Structures are given as C-alpha cells and as structure tokens.
Amino acid sequence: MPMMRRIHSLNMIELLERCVRITSLSGHEQQVATFLRDEMDARGLSAYLDVAGNAVGIIGKGPRQLVLLGHMDTVGGDVAVRYETDATGARRLFGRGTVDAKGPLCAFLLAVEAAREAILASGWQVVVIGAVEEEAATSKGARHVAKSYRPDMCIIGEPSGSDGITLGYKGRVLLEGRINQTVQHTALPAPSASERAVTVWNWVKQFAVFYNEGKKKAFDHIMPSLRRIATGDDGLNEWCEFFVGVRLPPGFTPQELEQAVTSYVHSAKTEHKEEFEFEVQTEYGLTLNFRGREVAYKSRRDTPLAYAFLDGIRNEKLRPRFLDKSGTSDMNVVGPVWNIPIIAYGPGDSSLDHTPIESVEVGEFERGVRVLTHAIQGIIGQPID
C-alpha cells in the first residue's frame, strides 16, 4: 500500500512564510513563479514556467488528470511578514497572500508532496498550477490554463477555511465612467459633473434594489459597490471619474447589466434633459467602459470530488460546510470551459482577504494540508493511511 509521506509541521508553514516574503503584485509574478517552480522541482514534480508565466508542476502518468489551480499574485499593501500569538493562544503568520491565495497554493504543493507515492501508483496525473493575474481581473493565467488542459476534476485554491468547500462564485462586471463638461457658476441650477456621476451610481444601486426584491439569498443578489470617485477642473472644464464594481448572481450576465446601464443613460438624455444634457462618448460628455466581465458559476455538491473533501474534513473531526462566495475566482474562468467536477478549497479566513491584518493560523494551515492530502488520495482511489 503506498504510504503518505510525513511532512514536519515546521516545513509546512516555512514554505508559506518564504513564499509570502516575495512580493508578487499582479503582472509582477516572475520572482515568486521561479521560487515555486524550484520548490515543485525539489519536491518531485516536473516543473516549468509556461508561456503565460504560470508556475506548473506535474506528477504521475495516466489517462485521468486532476488540476489544482491556485494563484500566486496578490493585491497591493505591505503586510509585514511576522508571527504573532492571538488571544486564543494560537500562532498566526501574517503577510500579504497568507490567505489570498499563496496559502491555498502552498497547501496544494505540500499535499501533493505528501501523496506523492500514492499518485505515482494511481494511474492519475496531478497538475499543480500557480496562476498569474487573478487579482488583476484579467485572469491571464487561468485563461491560458483553460485552453491548455482538459482535466477530469479541478480544485481551485482559494480560502474556504479548513472545514469549508466552496461550490460557487458570483459573476462580475466593472464599470469605469468619465464625465466632462464646461465649468459653470455654482449659483446656476445645472448639475455639476460630480452630480451627474452620482446620478448614474444611484441608478445602478436602485436597479439592484429592484432586482433583489424577494430574493432571500445574498448569492442571488446583484451587489454594486462604488469603489472610487474623483473630480477636478482646469478652470474651464470640469470632470468626474468613477469606478463601480457589480457582483452578479447566477442567471444574470455582465452583458445584461451593461445593456441596462447603457439603455438608462440614453433614455435619461431624452427624458431628463435637466440631468443628462450631454452626448455619450463625446469630448464633453459621458464615456462608459465596461470590463472584467465574468459570469457567475455554481458547481454541484454530489460529485466524487466533493465527497472526497467531505471525507477529508470529517477525518479532521470537523463539520463540513458548503459555501457560495460573493466574490469571483478563477473558477469563473475555467468552470464554464471544462464543465467538470470542481470546487474551491484552501485554509484561511476569507474575511481577511485584502486587509491590513491578512494572516493565517498555523494550525488551520496544517489542517488544510491534511484535508487536501486525504482528499487527493480519495480522488485517485488509493487507500487512506
């Protein structure tokens, strides 16, 4: 019977610590990609950097393939890498990426290392991928992966907690707008560029309120957020730029939101000239740019992949939870293309994503590695030690 390799707990968290010490903002992942490639190689995987810049490690041969897809880029903000003991006495590792999502990615690598002999004896091929640009809304790495592989199952590396199994992610569309107009005296009743921008934002927010009425689950809601607004003038012309992110539920596409906003602006120009007396996409007017379009994706819970994780979580004496997330992930990219059993899993509290206190509890990280190891062995059909 192939035995699971034992990994000393110090080596578990040490890998993540070394990984988060490497700054890897979206678009600047080469250094961490090289680090991960070398770690994969040292742990028995055939490793390389692909043409998109992803770090890829492959182990095993056979007709069936399991892809473990994480991402190695992070958002900005310097979170000092350090260990602290919290109020419960638990030791925590702080650093950008400990949760989102170098933690889950390093857990992938450690679990595959632990299950190495079982994988080699199984007739499965396991592919570990650290993708680029997940946080940049371009998902360059995942889009390349979606075209390059056709796996039988996939695990996305995102924080779910060691007891959580994520089945779904909301969709998304990003709206960038700019309003230009001639400066007018503030004593005049005509709206300023800033007021016009706020009118657009208020309409998007009200549209969401009407759509969400009667829908009890947050996962079924349209969720807009005004992420940035900036104004200025040169004494002759004034401008206002605004950036809106909209999280979309299953059944409502980015194109539908885009069409609704565009239709509103065009109708408002004619029906409410006192509010919108300007032309769309002219030098002095309103310009709208939609990007970052992702369709919501929801996977099933009654698959061998989900069952393997239920077993792995229960093996740690934890009560499993199925989750739907209000954010997006690379599941939104590869899920609709592959249409296979897919879940997202990883140690860490997702409420700490992108925050100044991003950190993972060491014991939680180790439990996540053990759950992953157990699940991988269950997936490939090997007995569990």
KAMO-V354891 format. One line per field, one symbol per residue. ss: DSSP state (H for helix, E for strand, - for the rest). burial: I if it has 9 or more other ideal C-beta (glycine too) atoms within 8 Angstrom, else O. Layout:
ss->???
burial->???
This chain:
ss->--------HHHHHHHHHHHH----E----HHHHHHHHHHHHH---EEEE-----EEEEE----EEEEEEEE--E-------EEEE-----EEEE-------HHHHHHHHHHHHH-HHHHH---EEEEEEEE--------HHHHHHHHH----EEEEE------EEEEEE-EEEEEEEEEEEE----------HHHHHHHHHHHHHHHHHHHH-----HHH--EEEEEEEEEEE---EEEEEEEEEEEE-----HHHHHHHHHHHHHHHHHH-------EE----EEEEEEEEEE--EE-----HHHHHHHHHHHH-----EEEEE-----HHHHHHHH--EEEEE----HHH------EEEHHHHHHHHHHHHHHHHHH------
burial->OOOIIOIOOOIIIOIIIIIIOIOIIIOIIOIIIIIIIIIIIOIOIOIOIIOIIIIIIIIIOIOIIIIIIIIIIIIOOOIOIOOOOOOOOIIIIIIIIIIIIIIIIIIIIIIIIIIIIIIIOIIIIIIIIIIIIIIIOOIIIIIIIIOOIOIOIIIIIIIIIIIIIIIIIIIIIIIIIIIIIOOOOOOOOOOIIIOIIIIIIOIIIOIIOOIIOOIOOOIIIIIIOIOOIOIOIOOOIIIIIIIIIIIIIIOIOIOOIIOIIIOIIIOIIOOOOOIIOIOIOOOIIIIIOIOOIIIIIOIOOOIOIIIIIIIIIIIIOIOIOIIIIOIIIIIIIIIIOIOOIIIIIIIIOIOIIOOOOIIIIIOIIIIIIIIIIIIIIIIIOIOOO
